[in-house]
Amino acid sequence: MRSSLRVLLAVVALAGPVHAQSTPPAASAPQFIKIDADALLSSRLVGLGVRNADGEDIGKIEDIALEGGQLVGVVLSVGAVLGGGQRYIAVDPSSISIKYTESENAWKATLNAKVDQLKAAPEFRYEGKWKR
């Protein structure tokens, strides 16, 4: 997981700094790159189920947050496990383990959290410029 996350962070960092509401102007000539086979793509993250260390389903990855070209957070949807409506929380990327299991041909995400910790976590809201 750490290597996959590091690769994702490196790719994001190479993309350059992110400004408040937009990306920097495009370079005059495109810069083509090769993405390593161990890279973690965001399309594989969004919707990925998350389990805790006990193997219990605790939610799914809803979004990723970038600031200044760096991965700063992972937004999880945890409402179903809490028995209520849709609820989102944001966790530090170092709190979640994401790895590819070759034998199962599947990505797996683990967050070492109990249900009561998820209930007590600050809620992330899609408001303002993030409003859906």
C-alpha positions in Angstrom: 0.0 0.0 0.0 2.7 2.5 1.0 4.4 2.1 -2.4 1.1 2.5 -4.3 0.3 5.6 -2.2 3.8 7.0 -2.7 3.4 6.5 -6.5 0.1 8.3 -6.4 1.6 11.1 -4.4 4.6 11.4 -6.8 2.3 11.5 -9.8 0.2 14.2 -8.1 3.3 16.1 -7.1 4.6 16.1 -10.6 1.4 17.6 -11.9 2.5 20.9 -10.3 0.9 23.1 -7.7 -2.9 23.6 -7.7 -4.2 27.1 -7.3 -7.4 28.0 -5.4 -9.9 27.7 -8.2 -8.0 26.5 -11.3 -5.0 24.7 -12.5 -1.8 26.4 -13.8 -1.7 27.4 -17.5 -0.9 24.5 -19.7 2.7 24.1 -20.9 3.3 25.1 -24.5 4.2 21.5 -25.4 2.6 18.4 -23.7 4.8 16.4 -21.4 4.1 12.7 -21.8 5.0 10.4 -19.0 5.0 6.7 -18.3 2.9 5.6 -15.3 4.4 2.7 -13.3 2.5 -0.5 -13.1 2.4 -0.2 -9.3 0.6 3.2 -9.5 -2.8 3.6 -7.8 -5.3 5.4 -10.1 -8.1 7.5 -8.5 -10.7 5.7 -10.7 -9.9 2.5 -8.7 -10.3 4.3 -5.4 -13.7 6.0 -5.8 -16.3 3.4 -4.8 -13.9 1.0 -3.2 -15.3 -0.6 -0.1 -13.4 -0.1 3.2 -13.2 -2.6 6.0 -11.7 -2.3 9.5 -9.0 -4.6 10.9 -11.8 -7.0 12.1 -13.0 -7.4 8.5 -16.2 -5.4 9.0 -17.5 -3.3 6.2 -17.4 0.3 7.4 -18.0 2.3 4.3 -16.6 3.2 0.9 -14.2 5.7 -0.6 -16.2 8.6 -2.0 -13.5 11.1 -3.0 -9.9 12.1 -2.7 -8.8 15.6 -1.7 -5.8 17.4 -3.2 -4.1 20.6 -2.0 -1.1 22.1 -3.7 -0.6 19.0 -5.8 -0.5 16.8 -2.8 -3.0 14.1 -1.6 -4.3 15.5 1.7 -7.4 13.4 2.5 -9.7 10.6 1.6 -13.4 11.1 1.9 -15.3 8.1 3.1 -19.1 7.5 3.0 -19.9 5.8 6.3 -23.7 6.4 6.7 -24.8 2.8 6.0 -22.6 1.3 8.7 -23.9 3.8 11.2 -27.5 3.0 10.5 -28.4 6.4 9.3 -28.5 8.4 6.1 -25.5 9.4 4.0 -22.6 10.7 6.2 -19.1 11.5 5.1 -15.9 11.8 7.0 -12.4 12.7 5.8 -9.3 10.8 6.9 -5.6 11.4 6.5 -4.2 9.3 3.7 -1.8 7.7 6.2 -4.8 6.3 8.1 -6.0 4.1 5.3 -4.2 1.1 3.8 -4.9 0.5 0.1 -3.4 -2.5 -1.6 -3.9 -4.7 -4.6 -4.3 -8.4 -4.0 -2.9 -10.2 -7.1 -4.5 -13.6 -6.3 -8.0 -12.0 -6.0 -7.4 -9.4 -8.8 -8.9 -6.8 -6.5 -8.1 -3.6 -4.6 -8.7 -3.6 -0.9 -8.9 -0.7 1.6 -8.5 -1.0 5.4 -9.1 1.7 8.0 -8.3 0.8 11.6 -11.5 2.2 13.1 -14.4 1.1 15.1 -18.0 2.1 14.5 -18.1 4.4 17.6 -15.0 6.2 16.3 -16.7 6.8 12.9 -19.8 8.2 14.8 -17.6 10.6 16.7 -15.5 11.7 13.6 -16.2 15.2 12.3 -18.5 15.2 9.3 -17.3 16.3 5.9 -19.9 18.2 3.9 -20.1 18.8 0.2 -20.8 22.5 0.4 -19.7 25.7 -1.3 -17.5 25.0 -4.3 -17.8 21.2 -3.6 -21.6 21.2 -3.6 -23.0 18.4 -5.7 
